[in-house]
Each structure stands twice: as structure tokens, then as C-alpha cells.
Amino acid sequence: MTITEEKIFDRAIAILSNSKGIVLDYSRDDESYRQDVNDKIVRDLLYKYFRFLPLIQYLTNIFIKNPPKKNVAYILELSFCQLLFQQGIEKYHLVDATVTYSKKRFNAYTANFVNAVLRNFNRKFSSAIDCNNSEDTLTAIYSLLEDSKIADDVLFNIPESLLKHLKKHFKRRVIKSLAATILIPTDIILRIRGNKDIDIPDGLITKIKSPVFCKTQDFYKVENPEEFFKSKHFKEGLFYICDPATVVAVNMLAPQKNEVIGDLCSAPGGKGLLIAEKTDDLAELILSDRSFKRLKKVQENLKDHKVTTIQADVQKSPFKEKTFDAILLDVPCSNTGVIRHKPDVKFRFSKNKLKKLVELQYNIAESAISLLKEGGRMVYSTCSILPEENSMLIEKLLSENKNITLLEELKIFPNISHDGAYSALLQKNRL
């Protein structure tokens, strides 16, 4: 077994043993392309692992009567994932390498157990393993399974707890479409800061067709990530990596020059950056976040703009009442609209977590109302598709706060071109 293969297993299992999900959000972060080759392989493997985990666990249970130790289960699941969904893998070499690793990390008995399971798996699912893409692999797997009544969580690769909740709000065909979408790997999408016309070398990025809700904002796809992150254009800060859906809230807010504007859940700063650009730094823009660590990222992203940053919790606001002409609230959410970027989000959902999250979102939104001037505007936004965090919350906010009016809302469901998001434009009534 090579050092590379050993490190891949060690690093992947270490992450899975202590996974908080955040470590998997590499798709928008140039740091992942500065790591060595082992880290890149681990990153790609874990993305596939979380995309297909319900199916992988289902297949694992076919071959194992009694659940093994957690780390042994991880070894088998990661190997199944590589065999099925990682093209270019020589399957017999992978089996041998996995067995060698199991013997080194555990013992000969474990190695023999892993060897038997993987070779049985290879025999039963050889036609699926030999497929050239994930779609064909899935078709082959389901045709080979003897159980004609495979549960929806396995068919859709969405954990039962989240799937049950989605079924409360969406028809089966919508969930089926969502399930297919979130299995498709993401491209790296960006915008040019300030929407400027700059000279870009051929083959670095390609302009894409922007969704209607982006209005005049152009977006581009990175063609060669490694070359892109090495380029002088990136190092000079000419680009900002973001999904098209992220501009909706700022467009809806329509920030104006000479206004006092608060981006009060601002990290990592992408929306605040767009506000600064749209107002040519002629608004008084205040960016706050309750996390000091995350606020440092805001400061880094807006270092070339005239803004004020402050560590603050909207619920315990240091700002006086009626401070702002406009407020953007991009509140913490379930991230169910960005599962393509964060596939592990599927496994962090629970009814209890959602309940606490909605309470936090509501408290933030209600606290922000007093900070608006009369006639002022506030956009509440999430990257969630769940009604509890979006339209249902706004309905409650309106019913319990008669001094605000809903002017506009937009619900965006994720598809191959963009993430999911929600934005609602509210106005504080004049007395």
C-alpha cells in the first residue's frame, strides 16, 4: 500500500469520526487547491461519500449481518464509494490496498473480514462498478438489487428524517427532481467584482447563461481550477466565487448611495461586497456578525472598500433604534438549498434542530425591525428551501408586527444552474 492510499484512509476516517460538516465545504474555497494531492483526493471522495451515503449504507448492510466497529464500517463504506463512483480506480488494486490498510490499522482477522466483504461486493455488483458515470452506476445497482421495494431514502439518497420533512411540503415529483439535482457535482461559479470588463486569458473561465433573477449580473464557470487559483487575476482579487442565487437578496434590497445600510449577519461578506460595489462605496455600510472569527473573513473580503465592521448579535444590538435606511438579514439556516455544495447537510437535519433554528431566525428578524427607520427596507434571506424558515416565518412576523409590510418575496428551488434560496422584502410603515 502506498503512503498516498494510507493517508487517504487516515484523513477520511478522521474527518468522518469528528465531522461537523463545515470541513466539507471546499467548493468555494481556494484553500482546497493549495493542499497536496492527498487532500484533494480526500475532498472528492468525501463529497461522493455523502452524496450517496444512504445507498452505500444500504449496500453495506446486505453483506454484513452484524455491524462492525465504526472505523471498520467507514473503511467498507469508503471502499464501496470508490468502487462505484470514483472512475479510474483499478478495483482489484483497491481491494488489496484496503485489506493491507485494515491489517496494519487493526489486525489479521479484520483484514480477512474486509477482504471477504469487498470481494463478494465486487462479484455481485461488477456491472455497476464497470460503469463510466454515476447515473449509469445507479441504474445498474437498482436493477441488480433483489428487493423490489427499496425505501425512498435509498432511492433518493436523502436521509429518512429530512425526506419525511420534505414530503410534508413537496410533491414526490419535486423531491425526485431535487434528489437528482443534489447528486450532480458543482462547478466553481464566480462573478467579476464590480461587473467590470476585464481581459481574461482564454480557457480560464467561461461566461454562463445567468438566471433571470440575476438581472444584469454576469456569472462565469471556472474551467481549470488549479490554473485559475494560480492566476494573477485571482490573486489580484478580481473575482468573487459565489452562486447566482446569492445576488437575489441584494438586488431585492436595491441599496442606494448615501443610505445607512446594515448587513447584520454578514459573514463571509459576499452580499456586503455586492452592496459596496452597487453603491460605489457612497453608502454608509455597516457589516456585523456575532462570530469574531467569521467577521475576520468579512474584513478580508471588503478590505478594499469603505465599510465599518463590528462584532455584534442582532438580538443584543449595539445600534440605536431607527438607525438604518436598509437592512440585509442573511440569517443562519438549514442550508437545504445548497446541498450540492454541502452534501453532509442532509445528515445534520432534525426536527429539533429546525425548531431551534426557526426560533433564532425569528428573533433576529424581529429584533432588526426596531433598527429600521420609518419607510426603511429590510430583506430577510436564507439558503433554505423549507417553508418553516421562509414564507411561514414571514407570515408570523407580519401577523405579530403590524408596523411592517411585505412588498415582495422570491422562492428559488435548486437546479443544475443555481442553488436554492429565499428572499423577502419588507418595509417599515410610516406613522
N, C-alpha and C positions, 0 to 999 in steps of 0.2 A: 504493500500500500504506500502511495507517495505521501509526502508531507502535506501536499495540497489537499488530497482527499481526506486525510485525517483532520486537518484544520477545518475543513468544511463541516464535517460532522460535529466536531467540538463546538464550533461557533454557533451553528444552527441549534444544537441541543441546548446550549447555554442560554440562547435568546428565548427559546420555547419554554424553558424551565422558569424563566423570570420575565415573561413577556407582558409588557404594558401597552403594546400596540404602537406606541409612538416611534419606536425604533424601525418600524417597517415603512414609514412614510418617506421613502427615498426619492420618489419620482419627481419631486420639485426641488431637490436639494443637490447642488453641485458637489457637496462634500462626498457623495457616494462615488463620484467619478475620480476622486483623488485617492481612493483607497486602493489596496493591492488587489490582484486578481481574485484571491480567495474571498474577499469581502463582496466583490461583485457577484460571484457565483452564489454565495450565501444569500445575498439580497434577492436575486432572481429565483432561487429555489424556495425561499420562504414566501414570496409572493404567490407562486404556483401552489404551494402547500396550503395556504389559507384560502385561496380561491376554490380549491377542490376538496377541502378537508372533510365535509360531510360524506362525500363519496369514498374518499380514501379510508376513512374510519369504518365505513360500511364494508368495504372490501377486506379490510384487516380482520374484522370480526368473522368473516367467512372461513378464514384459515386458522384462527386461534380460538380454542374452546375456553381457555381460562386467561383472563387479562394478565399480561406480563408486567414487570416493573415499568414505571413511567418512561424512563430513559430508553429501555428496550423497545417499548411501543413507539417512541419517537423515531428510533432507528428504522424500524419497519415502515412506518408511515412515510418518512422522508425517502426511503428507497423506493416504495411504491410510486411516490410522486415523481421521482426522477425517471423511473422506468416508463411511466405512462406519458408524462407531459414535458419531459426535457429532451428535445430532439438532439441527435448526435451522440447519445450515450451508448456505449457498447455494453449490452445488458449482462453478458457473462463476466465481463471485467468488473462491472458494478457489483454484481453478486459476490465475487471473490473479494473485492475491496471491503465490502460491508461485513463479510464474515471475518476477515482479518481484523478489522476495527473492533468488532464485538469481542473477539478473543482477547485483544490487547486491553480493552477497557473493562471487560467483565471476566469471563472465564470460558473454558472449552465447551462446557455444557450450553451456555448462552449462544456461543458461536454455532454449535451444531443445530440448535433450535432455529436461529435466524437463517441458516443455510437451508434447512428443510422448508421453511415457510416461503422463502424467496424463490426457490426452485419450483415448488408447487404453483406459486403465483405465475411464474414465467410460463409454465406449461398450460395453465388454464386460460391465461389472457395474452398469449403470444400474438394473436392477430391484432389486439388493441395496442400492444407495445410497439408493433411494427408500423403503426400509422404515422403520418407525417405532420399532422396538426391536431390540436385539441378537440376540434369539432368532430373529426373522424374517429378520434380515440373514444370520445364519449359514446358515439353511436355504436361502436364495436363493443364497448363494455356492456351497455344496456342490452344488446342483442345476445350476449353471452350469459347474462345473469338468468338463473333459472326462476327466480321469484318474479312472477308477472305483476305483482302488486308492490312495487318499490315505493317507499314513502316519499312524499313530496320534498321533504328536506334533502333527501339524497338526489332526487331528480333535478331539483333547482339549485343544489349546493348552497342552501340557506339554512342555518340552524333552526331547529323547531321553534324556539322561543320567539325569534324575530319573525319567522314565517307565519306563525299563528297571529302575531300582531298585524302583519301586513294584510292578512286575509280579512281582518276586521274592516279595512278601509278600501281595499282594491280588489277588482275582479281578477279571476285566475289568469286571463289572457294578459293583463297588465303585469302581474307578478312574473309570469313566464317571460315576458319581454325584458323585464328588469333583470331577471336571473341570467338570461343570455348576455345582456349588456355587461354586467359586472364581472363576467368571466373573461372579457376581452382586455388584454393588456393595454395600458395607456401609452400614448405618445407624450413626449415632452412638448408642451404648448407654451407660447410666450407672446408677449406684446412688446413693441418698441416703446421705450419710455418717452412720453410726450407725443407719441404717434408721429415721430419725425420721419422725414425722408432721408435715409442714410444709405451709403454704399456698402453692400454686404456681399462678400465673396460667394460665387456660385457653389451650391452643394452644402452650404452651412445650414440654412433654414429655408423653408418653403411656405409661401403665403397660403392660408387655407380659407375656405369659404366660411365667413363668420355668421353665426346665427343672427336672426333678425333683431333679437333683443340687445345685441351689442351696438346697434346703431352705427356710428361712424368709426368705431374702434376696430382696428385690424389685428388679426392674430396669425401666428406662424408656427409651423411644426419644425422641431429640430431634426435634421436628417442624420447627423453623425454626432452623438452626444460627447464622445471623447474629444473630438476635434473642436466642437462648439465650446466646451468649457476651458479649452486651452487658448481659444481665440482672443485676440486683443479687444474685439468688440464686447465680449462678455466681461473681460477683466476691467474694461473701462466703464462698466455699468450701464450699457446702452439698452439692455433688455431687462424685463421682469417676467419671471416664469409664473404663469397663472392660467387657470382655466377660463374660457369665455364667460361662464356663468358668474364669475366673481365681479364683473363690472356692472351687473344689473342694479345692485343696491346704490352704487354711486350715481349712475345715470338717473335713477329714480329720485334721488335726493336733489339733483341738479344744483350743486354748490355754486355760489356766486362770489365774485370778487367783493371785498370789503365786508363780508359777513363774518360773524364769530361762529366758527364751526367746531363741534366736538365729535371726535371719533373715539368713543368711550369704551370700546372693547377692541382695541386697535391692533393687537399683535396678530400676525407678524408685521403688519404695516402696509400690505398691498393696496388696500382700499384707501388708506390715508394718503399713500403716494399718488394715487389717481386723483384724489381731491386736490392735492397740492398742484398737480400738473394742470388740471382743468381750470384752476383759479389763478394760474401763473404766479403762485406764491403771494397773491394780493389779498387773500383772506387771512383772518386770524385763526389759524388752525391749531387746535389743542388735541393731542393724542394721549389717551390714558389707557392703562391696563393694570389689573390688580397684581400681575406677576412681574416682579422686577427682572427676572431672567428673560421673560418674553419681551419685556419693554426694551431691553438692550437690542433685540432684533429689529424692533421698530426704529430705534435711533440709527441703527446701521443702514436700514433701507431708505431713510429720509435724511441722511447726513448732508445732502446737497440742497436741502430745502429749508425755508424759513418757517419752522414749526416749533411748538412747545410740547415737550413730552413730560408726563408726570405719572408716577405710580399711584394709582387710586382705584378704589372699588366704587362703582356707581351707586351701590346700595348705602355706602357711607361717604357720600360725595363731599369733596372739599370745595366744590363750586357753589356759588350763591344761586339762589332761585332766579329764574329768568335771565340766565347768562347767555344762552346760545340762540342764534337765529336758526341753526340747523344742527341736528344730531344724527349720527350714524351709530346704530347698535347692531353690531355683528356678533350676536350672543353665542356663548358656548352651546353646543348642540350634540345630537347623537351621531352626526356625520353620516347619516344613512343616504345622503345624496352623493357622497364621494367614495363609495365602497370600492370603485375601480382603483382609486389611489391608495385606499387603506382597507385591504380585504379582511384584515383582522377585526375591523369594526363589527362585522357580523357576529362575532363571538363575544363581544363585550356588551351586547344588548340584554337588558332585563326590564321587566315591568317596574321594578322598584327603582332602578337607575333612572328610567324615563320619568317617573313621578317626581323624583328629586330634581332632575334637570329642568322639568317644566316649571316647578316652583321657583327655581333660581332665575330662569328666563323671565318669568312674570314679574318677579321682584325687581329685576334690573330695569325692565321696561317701565314699570310703574314709577320707580324712583327717578327715571330720566325725565318724566313728564314735567315735573316741577322745575327742571333746569331750562326748559324751553321758554322763550319769550312768547307773548301772545301773538298769534299768527305764525309762529315758528313751525318748522317742519321736522319730522323725525322719521327715519327709515329703520324699521325693525327687520333684521335679516338672519337667515340661518342657511346652512348647507344640509338641511334635513328634508326628507320627503314626508315626514309623519305629521298628520294634521294636528296632533296634540301640541306640537312645538310651533305650529304655524297659524293657520286660519282659526283654529279653535281657541288658541291663546289670544289672538287679536280680538275675537268676538267677546271674550271675557273682559279683556282690557277696556273695550268700548262700553260694555254694559256697566262697568264699575267706575268708569272715569268719564263723566259726561262733558268734560271740557276738551275732549279731543274728537276728531272726525277722521274716518278712513277715506282717503282720496283715491287710492289705487293699491292693488296687490297683484303679484305675479307669482304663479307656481310653475316651476320648471322641473320636469321629470328627466332623470339622466338618460342619455342615449350615447351612441358611438361618438357624437360630435362634442358633447359637453357634459358637465356634472349636473346634478340636481341642486336646486336652490329655491329659496322663498324670500320674497321682499314685500313689505307693506309700508306704504307712505301714509303717515298720519300728520294731521295739522292741529295745533293747539288753538282752540277757539278764542276769538277776541271778545272781551267783556263788553 
